[in-house]
Amino acid sequence: MWEFETEPEFQKKLDWAEEFVTEEVEPLETLWRHQVFQRPVSPLLARIIEPLKQQVRDQELWACHLGADLGGQGYGQVKLALLNEIIGRAAWGPVIFGTAAPDTGNAEILAHYGTEEQKKRYLQPLLDGDIVSCFAMTEPQGGSDPSVFTTRAERDGDGWVINGLKFFASHARWASFYLVMAVTNPDVSVHQGASMFIVPSDTPGIVIERNQALFGQEKAGNGTHGTVRFTDVHVPAENVLGGEGQAFAISQTRLGGGRIHHAMRTVSQARRALDMMVERALSRETKGSRLSDKQSVQNYLADSYAELTQFRLYVLYVAWRIDKLKDYRAVRHDIAAVKVLTPQVMHNITQRALQVHGALGTTNDLPLNEWFSGSMILGLADGPSEIHRVTVARAVLRTGRPAEGIWPTYYLPNRQEKARRKYAELLGIDATDPALVGGEDIV
């Protein structure tokens, strides 16, 4: 017998979170949808969200992705996945629960590689939700491909000087500090020649040239992803995290679990889209019957339900493997597969929901259009899906081997020959007879 169940004590916390998000967190996005990361928070908004954060802390659900030594609960990936499925229902959910990106990944980096002074100055305010941070890695000429990065950091006495241009630096405009990947040794592979720096946002030489806006979600030029130029930006030597040449390894620290959490938040959004589709199908009448009676709509609902259920179970399976193996590298191809599936599932279900809602679904009066455009963004976030498909394919190929000879292993004449030789004595035939090759079935 194989059963899926949650520990009773943790299920109580999930039940509390479900009701809390529905009643207290979801309403925030109707009035302050695009102020989620804006800092400083307005006094009015602070009076609303700070008590909500305290309720989460009282339930011991604040920043649960962190270990107990950093104020989290040290939950495994399965529990975190189940919790993020609930948190992801509301745009403000990650902020209220202390799990907002890119702050979660940056917090993990600081926890692993920061000094005690850096943890006090940057990590603790981040965990308390008092500040937000920025992860400045990608560049306009090559996206997330580090092999073509041109941002450089050069030694200058007892410190470093950074020059370069970073693109899609999330929340740069509000961040108190940046984590910046820069090439420190151009003579070796970027996997050994790039370093990670803590750069306070008020350091002279930092200019945000443009705040890129997400299509359909923000006003052009007033978005949440900065194009940031660093010109002769001086940082002290101790602001190098993990030592010189470790930036690539450090960047991987923040991605594995985060992709699982992101996938489960996507599950919750896709479920909302499915629920909206069901409601619309039961409410709308055309051509003498409800939409729920139309076969095409029934196909939409059936396909969406099956697709979402499969995806959710796969994500939880990958989370379970991470908990069991405690090695992200061993599960890398499964995490990559999750990353590939996340935008596909979101795209398919929201597209069907849009179709069922008709013209209304394309407006800002429903969230479907934002989710639909968001599904395309998911296909690029943390690296394009094509790169992750390569990771999956290579892992699958390692499980196989080439055929022996010119024919595939399942080529029927060869299989018949092996079978006849196997049963030669029973059949009363000579196992060495060349005539055993090929021939008709034996009756």
C-alpha positions as CSV (number, residue, x, y, z in Angstrom):
1,M,0.0,0.0,0.0
2,W,1.3,3.5,-0.9
3,E,-0.4,6.5,0.7
4,F,0.2,10.2,0.5
5,E,-0.4,12.0,3.8
6,T,0.9,14.8,6.0
7,E,1.9,14.7,9.6
8,P,-1.2,15.8,11.7
9,E,0.6,18.6,13.5
10,F,2.0,20.1,10.3
11,Q,-1.4,19.6,8.6
12,K,-2.9,21.9,11.3
13,K,-0.4,24.6,10.3
14,L,-1.3,24.1,6.6
15,D,-5.0,24.4,7.5
16,W,-4.3,27.6,9.4
17,A,-2.2,29.0,6.5
18,E,-5.0,28.1,4.0
19,E,-7.6,30.1,6.0
20,F,-5.2,33.0,6.7
21,V,-4.1,33.4,3.1
22,T,-7.7,33.3,1.9
23,E,-9.1,35.8,4.5
24,E,-6.2,38.1,5.2
25,V,-3.6,38.0,2.4
26,E,-5.5,37.6,-0.8
27,P,-7.5,40.9,-0.3
28,L,-4.2,42.9,-0.3
29,E,-3.6,42.3,-4.0
30,T,-6.9,43.9,-5.0
31,L,-5.7,47.3,-3.7
32,W,-1.9,47.1,-3.6
33,R,-1.0,44.5,-6.3
34,H,2.1,46.4,-7.6
35,Q,3.4,47.6,-4.2
36,V,4.5,44.2,-3.1
37,F,8.3,45.0,-3.2
38,Q,8.2,48.8,-3.0
39,R,10.2,50.2,-0.1
40,P,9.7,52.0,2.1
41,V,6.2,50.7,2.7
42,S,3.6,53.4,3.2
43,P,2.6,54.0,6.8
44,L,-1.0,52.8,6.0
45,L,0.2,49.6,4.4
46,A,2.6,49.0,7.2
47,R,-0.2,49.1,9.7
48,I,-1.9,46.3,7.7
49,I,0.9,44.0,6.9
50,E,3.1,44.1,10.0
51,P,0.4,42.5,12.2
52,L,-0.1,39.8,9.5
53,K,3.6,39.0,9.5
54,Q,3.5,38.7,13.3
55,Q,0.6,36.3,13.1
56,V,2.8,34.2,10.7
57,R,5.7,34.3,13.2
58,D,3.4,33.3,16.1
59,Q,2.5,30.2,14.1
60,E,6.2,29.5,13.5
61,L,5.8,29.7,9.8
62,W,8.0,32.7,9.1
63,A,10.9,32.1,6.6
64,C,10.5,28.4,6.9
65,H,13.1,27.8,4.1
66,L,15.8,28.6,6.6
67,G,17.3,26.5,9.3
68,A,16.4,26.8,13.0
69,D,19.7,28.7,13.6
70,L,18.4,31.5,11.3
71,G,14.9,31.7,12.6
72,G,13.3,29.1,10.4
73,Q,12.0,25.7,11.3
74,G,14.4,23.6,9.1
75,Y,11.5,22.0,7.3
76,G,12.3,19.6,4.5
77,Q,11.4,20.3,0.9
78,V,8.1,18.3,1.0
79,K,6.8,20.4,3.8
80,L,8.0,23.6,2.2
81,A,6.4,22.6,-1.1
82,L,3.0,22.1,0.6
83,L,3.3,25.4,2.4
84,N,4.4,27.3,-0.8
85,E,1.4,25.8,-2.6
86,I,-0.8,27.9,-0.2
87,I,1.4,30.9,-0.1
88,G,1.5,31.2,-3.9
89,R,-2.2,31.9,-4.1
90,A,-1.7,35.5,-3.3
91,A,0.8,38.0,-4.7
92,W,1.5,39.3,-1.1
93,G,1.9,35.7,0.3
94,P,5.7,35.4,0.0
95,V,6.2,38.8,1.6
96,I,3.8,38.1,4.5
97,F,5.5,34.6,5.1
98,G,9.1,35.9,4.6
99,T,9.7,33.8,1.5
100,A,9.8,36.5,-1.3
101,A,12.3,36.1,-4.1
102,P,15.0,37.1,-4.7
103,D,15.4,37.7,-1.0
104,T,15.0,34.0,-0.1
105,G,17.9,32.9,-2.3
106,N,20.0,35.9,-1.2
107,A,19.4,35.0,2.4
108,E,20.6,31.5,1.8
109,I,23.8,32.8,0.2
110,L,24.5,35.1,3.1
111,A,23.7,32.4,5.6
112,H,26.2,30.0,3.9
113,Y,29.0,32.5,3.0
114,G,28.5,35.7,4.9
115,T,30.6,36.8,7.9
116,E,29.0,37.4,11.2
117,E,29.2,41.1,10.6
118,Q,27.6,40.7,7.2
119,K,24.8,38.6,8.6
120,K,24.1,41.2,11.2
121,R,24.1,44.1,8.7
122,Y,22.4,42.4,5.7
123,L,20.9,39.1,6.6
124,Q,19.0,39.9,9.7
125,P,17.1,42.9,8.3
126,L,16.3,40.8,5.2
127,L,14.9,38.0,7.4
128,D,12.9,40.5,9.4
129,G,11.4,41.9,6.2
130,D,12.7,45.4,6.8
131,I,14.6,45.6,3.6
132,V,14.7,43.9,0.1
133,S,17.7,42.9,-1.9
134,C,18.8,42.4,-5.5
135,F,20.6,39.6,-7.3
136,A,22.5,41.1,-10.2
137,M,23.8,38.3,-12.4
138,T,22.4,38.5,-15.9
139,E,23.7,40.8,-18.6
140,P,22.0,42.2,-21.8
141,Q,24.3,40.7,-24.3
142,G,24.0,37.1,-23.1
143,G,21.2,36.8,-20.5
144,S,22.1,34.2,-17.9
145,D,25.0,32.7,-19.8
146,P,28.0,33.4,-17.6
147,S,30.5,32.5,-20.4
148,V,29.8,35.9,-22.1
149,F,29.7,38.1,-19.0
150,T,31.6,41.3,-19.4
151,T,31.2,42.9,-15.9
152,R,34.7,42.9,-14.4
153,A,36.0,43.4,-10.8
154,E,39.7,44.3,-10.5
155,R,41.9,44.6,-7.5
156,D,42.5,48.0,-6.1
157,G,44.6,48.1,-3.0
158,D,42.7,46.2,-0.3
159,G,39.5,46.3,-2.2
160,W,37.9,45.8,-5.6
161,V,36.5,48.0,-8.4
162,I,33.5,46.8,-10.4
163,N,32.6,48.0,-13.9
164,G,29.9,46.6,-16.1
165,L,26.2,46.5,-17.0
166,K,23.7,44.2,-15.4
167,F,20.2,43.5,-16.8
168,F,17.0,42.3,-15.2
169,A,18.3,42.9,-11.7
170,S,15.1,42.2,-9.8
171,H,14.0,44.9,-7.3
172,A,17.2,47.0,-7.9
173,R,15.3,50.2,-7.4
174,W,14.3,49.3,-3.9
175,A,17.1,47.1,-2.8
176,S,19.4,48.0,0.2
177,F,22.2,45.9,-1.3
178,Y,23.0,43.9,-4.4
179,L,24.7,40.5,-4.8
180,V,26.8,41.1,-8.0
181,M,28.5,38.4,-10.1
182,A,31.6,39.8,-11.8
183,V,34.5,38.3,-13.6
184,T,37.7,38.5,-11.5
185,N,40.0,36.3,-13.6
186,P,39.2,36.4,-17.4
187,D,42.0,34.0,-18.1
188,V,40.1,30.9,-16.8
189,S,36.7,29.5,-17.3
190,V,33.9,31.7,-15.8
191,H,33.0,28.7,-13.6
192,Q,36.3,29.4,-11.8
193,G,36.9,33.0,-12.7
194,A,33.8,34.8,-11.4
195,S,33.3,36.1,-7.9
196,M,30.2,37.2,-5.9
197,F,30.2,40.6,-4.2
198,I,28.0,42.3,-1.6
199,V,27.5,45.8,-2.9
200,P,25.5,48.3,-0.8
201,S,23.0,50.1,-3.1
202,D,24.2,53.6,-1.9
203,T,27.8,52.9,-3.1
204,P,28.9,55.7,-5.5
205,G,29.0,54.6,-9.2
206,I,25.7,52.7,-9.3
207,V,23.2,54.0,-11.8
208,I,19.8,52.4,-12.6
209,E,19.4,53.2,-16.3
210,R,15.9,51.7,-16.7
211,N,13.4,49.8,-14.7
212,Q,12.2,47.1,-17.1
213,A,8.5,46.4,-16.8
214,L,6.9,43.0,-17.3
215,F,4.5,42.8,-20.2
216,G,0.9,43.2,-19.2
217,Q,1.7,43.7,-15.5
218,E,3.6,47.0,-15.1
219,K,3.8,50.4,-16.7
220,A,6.7,50.7,-19.3
221,G,9.8,52.0,-17.7
222,N,8.4,51.7,-14.2
223,G,8.8,48.0,-13.5
224,T,10.6,45.9,-11.0
225,H,13.7,44.7,-13.0
226,G,16.5,47.1,-13.3
227,T,19.2,47.7,-16.0
228,V,22.0,48.7,-13.7
229,R,25.4,50.2,-14.6
230,F,28.4,49.9,-12.3
231,T,31.1,52.5,-13.0
232,D,34.2,52.4,-10.8
233,V,32.2,50.9,-7.9
234,H,34.6,50.4,-5.0
235,V,33.9,47.6,-2.5
236,P,36.2,46.3,0.3
237,A,37.9,42.9,0.0
238,E,35.7,41.3,2.7
239,N,32.7,41.9,0.5
240,V,33.7,38.9,-1.6
241,L,31.4,36.0,-0.7
242,G,32.9,32.5,-0.5
243,G,36.3,33.5,-1.8
244,E,37.5,34.5,-5.3
245,G,36.2,32.4,-8.2
246,Q,33.3,30.9,-6.3
247,A,30.4,32.9,-7.8
248,F,29.1,30.2,-10.1
249,A,29.0,27.6,-7.3
250,I,27.3,30.2,-5.0
251,S,24.7,31.0,-7.5
252,Q,23.7,27.4,-7.7
253,T,23.1,27.4,-3.9
254,R,20.0,29.5,-4.3
255,L,18.3,27.8,-7.2
256,G,17.5,24.1,-6.4
257,G,14.9,24.4,-3.6
258,G,13.7,27.8,-5.0
259,R,12.6,26.2,-8.2
260,I,10.5,23.6,-6.3
261,H,8.9,26.3,-4.2
262,H,8.2,28.4,-7.4
263,A,6.6,25.3,-9.0
264,M,4.3,24.8,-6.1
265,R,3.3,28.4,-6.1
266,T,2.5,28.0,-9.8
267,V,0.4,25.0,-8.9
268,S,-1.8,27.2,-6.7
269,Q,-2.2,29.8,-9.4
270,A,-3.0,27.2,-12.0
271,R,-5.6,25.7,-9.6
272,R,-7.2,29.1,-9.2
273,A,-7.4,29.4,-13.0
274,L,-9.0,25.9,-13.1
275,D,-11.5,26.9,-10.4
276,M,-12.4,30.0,-12.3
277,M,-12.9,27.9,-15.4
278,V,-15.3,25.6,-13.5
279,E,-17.2,28.5,-12.2
280,R,-17.6,30.1,-15.6
281,A,-18.6,26.9,-17.2
282,L,-21.4,26.4,-14.6
283,S,-22.5,30.1,-14.8
284,R,-22.4,31.1,-18.5
285,E,-25.2,30.0,-21.0
286,T,-25.0,30.2,-24.8
287,K,-26.8,28.6,-27.6
288,G,-29.4,27.2,-25.3
289,S,-27.2,25.4,-22.7
290,R,-24.5,26.1,-20.2
291,L,-20.8,26.1,-21.2
292,S,-20.4,23.1,-18.9
293,D,-22.5,21.1,-21.4
294,K,-20.3,21.9,-24.3
295,Q,-17.9,19.1,-25.2
296,S,-15.0,21.4,-25.9
297,V,-15.3,23.0,-22.5
298,Q,-15.5,19.6,-20.9
299,N,-12.3,18.6,-22.7
300,Y,-10.6,21.8,-21.4
301,L,-11.6,20.9,-17.8
302,A,-10.5,17.3,-18.1
303,D,-7.2,18.1,-19.6
304,S,-6.5,20.8,-17.1
305,Y,-7.4,18.7,-14.1
306,A,-5.2,15.8,-15.3
307,E,-2.3,18.0,-16.2
308,L,-2.3,19.9,-12.9
309,T,-2.6,16.8,-10.8
310,Q,0.3,15.1,-12.6
311,F,2.5,18.1,-12.3
312,R,1.7,18.6,-8.6
313,L,2.5,15.0,-7.7
314,Y,5.8,15.2,-9.7
315,V,6.9,18.3,-7.9
316,L,6.2,16.7,-4.6
317,Y,8.1,13.6,-5.7
318,V,11.1,15.7,-6.6
319,A,10.9,17.4,-3.2
320,W,10.8,14.0,-1.5
321,R,13.9,12.9,-3.4
322,I,15.7,16.1,-2.3
323,D,14.8,15.3,1.3
324,K,15.9,11.7,1.0
325,L,19.1,12.1,-0.9
326,K,20.1,15.5,0.6
327,D,22.1,16.2,-2.6
328,Y,20.7,18.7,-5.1
329,R,23.2,17.5,-7.8
330,A,21.7,14.0,-7.6
331,V,18.3,15.4,-8.4
332,R,19.4,18.1,-10.8
333,H,17.7,16.6,-13.8
334,D,14.4,16.3,-12.0
335,I,14.6,19.9,-10.8
336,A,15.3,20.8,-14.4
337,A,12.3,18.9,-15.6
338,V,10.1,20.7,-13.1
339,K,11.5,24.0,-14.4
340,V,10.5,23.0,-17.9
341,L,7.0,21.9,-16.9
342,T,6.2,24.9,-14.8
343,P,5.5,27.4,-17.6
344,Q,3.9,24.7,-19.8
345,V,1.3,23.8,-17.2
346,M,0.6,27.5,-16.3
347,H,0.3,28.4,-20.0
348,N,-2.0,25.6,-20.9
349,I,-4.5,26.0,-18.1
350,T,-4.7,29.8,-18.2
351,Q,-5.1,29.8,-21.9
352,R,-8.1,27.4,-21.6
353,A,-9.5,29.5,-18.8
354,L,-9.1,32.7,-20.9
355,Q,-10.9,31.0,-23.8
356,V,-13.8,30.0,-21.5
357,H,-14.1,33.5,-20.1
358,G,-14.1,35.1,-23.6
359,A,-13.5,38.9,-23.9
360,L,-13.7,39.4,-20.1
361,G,-10.7,37.1,-19.6
362,T,-8.5,39.4,-21.6
363,T,-9.1,42.4,-19.4
364,N,-7.5,43.6,-16.2
365,D,-10.7,42.9,-14.4
366,L,-9.6,39.3,-14.1
367,P,-6.1,38.0,-13.3
368,L,-6.1,35.5,-16.2
369,N,-4.3,37.7,-18.6
370,E,-1.6,38.5,-16.1
371,W,-1.1,34.8,-15.4
372,F,-1.0,34.0,-19.1
373,S,1.7,36.5,-19.8
374,G,3.4,35.3,-16.6
375,S,3.6,31.8,-17.9
376,M,5.8,33.0,-20.8
377,I,8.0,34.8,-18.2
378,L,8.3,31.5,-16.3
379,G,9.8,30.0,-19.4
380,L,12.8,32.4,-19.1
381,A,13.2,32.9,-15.3
382,D,16.2,31.2,-13.8
383,G,17.4,30.3,-17.3
384,P,15.4,29.4,-20.4
385,S,13.5,26.1,-20.6
386,E,15.7,25.0,-23.6
387,I,18.7,24.9,-21.3
388,H,16.9,22.8,-18.7
389,R,15.7,20.4,-21.4
390,V,19.3,19.8,-22.3
391,T,20.0,18.9,-18.7
392,V,17.2,16.5,-18.6
393,A,18.1,14.9,-21.9
394,R,21.7,14.4,-20.9
395,A,20.6,12.7,-17.7
396,V,18.2,10.4,-19.6
397,L,20.9,9.5,-22.2
398,R,23.3,8.5,-19.4
399,T,20.8,5.8,-18.4
400,G,21.0,4.0,-21.8
401,R,23.6,2.4,-24.1
402,P,23.9,1.9,-27.8
403,A,22.5,-1.1,-29.5
404,E,24.8,-4.1,-30.1
405,G,25.1,-4.3,-33.9
406,I,23.2,-2.5,-36.6
407,W,19.7,-3.5,-35.5
408,P,17.7,-2.0,-32.6
409,T,17.5,-4.3,-29.5
410,Y,13.8,-4.8,-30.1
411,Y,14.3,-5.8,-33.8
412,L,11.9,-8.8,-34.1
413,P,14.0,-11.3,-36.1
414,N,16.8,-11.0,-33.6
415,R,14.4,-11.4,-30.6
416,Q,12.8,-14.5,-32.3
417,E,16.2,-16.0,-32.7
418,K,17.1,-15.6,-29.1
419,A,13.8,-16.9,-28.0
420,R,14.0,-20.1,-30.2
421,R,17.5,-20.8,-28.8
422,K,16.2,-20.3,-25.3
423,Y,13.4,-22.8,-25.8
424,A,15.3,-25.1,-28.3
425,E,15.2,-28.2,-26.1
426,L,11.5,-27.8,-25.3
427,L,10.8,-27.3,-29.0
428,G,13.0,-30.2,-30.0
429,I,15.2,-28.2,-32.3
430,D,18.9,-27.7,-32.8
431,A,20.0,-24.5,-30.9
432,T,22.9,-24.1,-33.3
433,D,20.9,-24.4,-36.5
434,P,21.3,-21.1,-38.5
435,A,17.8,-21.6,-39.7
436,L,16.5,-20.5,-36.3
437,V,17.0,-16.9,-37.4
438,G,13.8,-15.2,-38.4
439,G,10.7,-17.2,-39.5
440,E,7.1,-17.3,-38.5
441,D,5.6,-17.5,-35.0
442,I,5.6,-21.1,-33.5
443,V,2.1,-22.3,-32.8
